[in-house]
Structures are given as structure tokens and as C-alpha cells.
Amino acid sequence: MRKIVLLCAAGMSTSLLVTNMQKAAAEIGYETDIAAHPLSEAHLYCGDADIILLGPQVRFELPKIQKQFPDKKIESIEMRAYGMMDGKAVIDHVKKVMGD
């Protein structure tokens, strides 16, 4: 089971992407726990994450989050995948990064 945390400006805009990611993961039998939260609450939700994904609108915060969680895989969600709410593309990226 992979715990995936998405961070965005308010935690709202990624909810549809989370749903699409959950569907894509279920279709291929990839066990996940996926949630979206505001960047300001990263300290509350990222400690036990396997991977942290930043929405394109907060990608400039990548160095700050890397410093806060140096032992975590941290990536920015590709803008096209985010804009199209392409859950499959994001899950495929997670699997690649995690070596799954």
C-alpha cells in the first residue's frame, strides 16, 4: 500500500484528481491511500507518506518541502496531467518514481 499525499494551495482543487487517481489505481490493482491537503498543512499529513506530490500552482515550494521532508520522494505533478485531471498519468508517474 502506497500512501500518496497531494499538496496544493487550498487542498480543494486536487480532489477531482485524487478521485481519478484512485480509479486508475484500482483498475490496475495498485493499492493506495491518496489524499489532498493544503500546503500549509504539510506538517500534519506528510510524515508517513511514501510520496508527496505538489500541484503545479505550488511547485515553487518544492525546495521548502524537500527541506522539511528530506527522507521523502517529492515530485511536482506535471502540468498537463494536472490540467486534464489525468489520474492514470499521475499514478504511472508515482509507480515509476517508487520503482513499483
PyMOL commands that set and color helices and strands:
alter all, ss='L'
color gray80, all
select helices_A, chain A and resi 15-27+39-45+56-68+79-83+87-98
alter helices_A, ss='H'
color red, helices_A
select strands_A, chain A and resi 2-8+32-38+51-54+73-76
alter strands_A, ss='S'
color yellow, strands_A
deselect
rebuild
show_as cartoon
